[in-house]
Amino acid sequence: VVYNRYEGDFCKTRVNARDICRWYETRLEFNASRLGDVLFNIGDRYRVNIEFKSKCSLDSRLSMTIEREPLEQVLGTLSSLFPIRYERLSDDRIIITDKNKK
């Protein structure tokens, strides 16, 4: 059972436990992981609260490896791959919005 804190609901789904448990390592690896799960792990890794201002599609899948890249570079890459925009409101707070919504 997985709690989706972005949508506020529970669902039974298969997850890659290896991806979820790698938050403490210096390297994050994702293999066909949901964008929402990737952002959740990025928030934990960089110790920031990632919030969603508008309904974004978080079900898209991606594979990537993050080692020591700065947070801005990681978010910039994700925003070039997916229709999301990010705004850093403070050192520990980031807002993600849908690029297609104004």
Helices and strands as residue ranges (DSSP letters): E 2-4, E 9-11, H 17-21, G 22-24, E 28-34, H 35-46, E 49-52, E 61-66, H 71-81, E 84-90, E 93-98
